Amino acid sequence: MNRYLDTKKVISLILFILYMGSVWLVAQEAPRKYVSFKAIDGIQVDGMDQEDSWKKADWSDTFIDIEGKKEPTYKTQMKMVWDEKYLYFFAKLEEPNVWGTLKQRDTVIFYNNDFEIFIDPDGDTHNYMEFEMNALNTVWDLFLTKPYRNQGKVLDSWDIQGIMTAVHVDGTLNNPNDIDKGWSVEIAIPWEVLKEANSHNDIPVNEFWRFGFSRVNWEFDLNDGRYARKKDTNGNYLPEYNWVWSPQWVINMHEPEKWGYVYFSDKEVGAMETFTIPEDEHIKWYLYELYRDMIDVDKQAVVGKKADGQVSGASKKIFGKKITPIVEYQKDGFVLWTKSPFTNKTLMIKDDGKFLSID
């Protein structure tokens, strides 16, 4: 067996949230999915979707609150196409007051209303990219080696070389004397940059990547006719609204295992394509439910363990197949793993949160 599993100290644990004496875990709902097709014409990055490729591209599901509990105040949708050089994004954001103040690249853009993209090419939750932009077309791009929960490095000096961005305002920017319809953003990211975090150095044709899309929106005050984030009576900023394509169910975009799925079809935009999330991904969601419980000291409820053998695991049926996760403790940490009945692969999460799929 793989070196991560080759140990005599294999312990199968039941990871419980106890409720009325029964074993109960909240199952993750399936993330949203989107199919991105090949562009059929050249795209000019101008903040507008006038090209035939954009006109034929499907809109995503309407964004929802990050916790999935309520509909946002204003509508947001995105769409994507690709060609041999770039991956293109277009997003439309309804907003009656389009404003922005931040003009320096790589400042904390979400202190303004913004649009955000998160990209994890290989889906292991490590080495992912974050991109943000505001209505002034100011951008912030960074690379994270691990999610914040795993104490990874945030490479703020990392830039997306060759990126093209544009904003179109349907109204007037930073003018409180009228009512705007909103703003749209258009982004082209070179594949040469995106492939750096992929498992191979090719465009992922007929493959899927994990994506998170977010929109931050603030209540505002006017100070001498200028927009600013609104404060409460104690002088503290009111919390922002977080509206996302695929709900996270918590106010935290940095749980990459919950992001949506984008499948890159080899067909041209306007064609039909159906993408089904693989069965192993459903197992992966369950493993991450258990993993998040294990590393959260406020929620842990490990009920049984046995140093010289196994006890019954927190089994769950997925598509009619019984999945029994195993926790294996080693000198340098632990791994949480199970065998897929669908592909016969070993699916595991290391103690630092990294996901592995091993033949």
Salt bridges, closest charged atoms under 4 A:
ASP49 OD2 - LYS79 NZ 2.99
ASP61 OD2 - ARG32 NE 3.74
ASP65 OD1 - LYS70 NZ 3.66
GLU67 OE2 - LYS69 NZ 3.83
GLU84 OE2 - LYS38 NZ 3.47
GLU95 OE1 - ARG215 NH2 3.46
ASP124 OD2 - LYS354 NZ 2.54
GLU130 OE1 - HIS254 NE2 3.57
ASP141 OD2 - ARG105 NH2 2.48
ASP159 OD1 - ARG105 NH2 3.67
GLU192 OE2 - LYS195 NZ 2.98
GLU207 OE1 - HIS200 NE2 2.95
GLU255 OE1 - LYS258 NZ 2.53
GLU257 OE1 - ARG149 NH2 2.86
GLU257 OE2 - ARG292 NH1 2.85
GLU273 OE1 - LYS267 NZ 3.84
GLU281 OE1 - ARG210 NH1 3.62
GLU281 OE1 - LYS284 NZ 3.88
ASP352 OD2 - LYS146 NZ 3.63
ASP359 OD1 - LYS345 NZ 3.90
